Amino acid sequence: MQGNADMAATGRRASARIVMASRLLALLGCAAILCSVLPSLGTADDIPTPDEYVNHVGGDAQIVAPGQLKLDGQSMVCGQRPTVLDSQLDDYGAAYPGFLILNPRLLTRTSTAVKMWIFAHECGHQFRGPDEETADCFAVQRGKRQGWLTEEGLDEVCRFIAPAKGDSMHFAGSNRCSYMRQCYADPNIR
Ligand SMILES: [Zn+2]
């Protein structure tokens, strides 16, 4: 575990990398809780293919074809995008343009609703771009429309993104949650 100061520093570094990466369109988005810093794959503005990503990270990373992924028995679909399962990813999920990345090792700790929300959040980056609040909104509206995200499920998501104790991330977490509740209640797709 990292201390709060270390976590804050890591978050700042990650945010700086994410802003840079977003501008270059190398990395679409990240972060269920903290932003992941995805490995550099050659030049900064290279967008890796799923194969290149898997070859780069090695280990047990594997590509799951579009529509083939199941989480807790539920089929996960994000258009024609494949998902890379990477248990070494330093976050629950991430997104490059064209594919999603999930960390199956971390996902086992979460409820089904939270797993599906994480997938939908990373899918949101595919269709809505790098903004985190927009990806959050996409995920909860999709979950409500498809019937897998109830009010109780949204409560689980809010507990998931809220840190265990107050720190520099806490305010951001509660803001994300209140925005997601607004989106969930809004019949208009944002
Ligand atoms: Zn994100």
Residues whose N, C-alpha, C, O or C-beta is under 5 A from the ligand:
A	BS01	ZN	G29 C30 A31 E132 A135
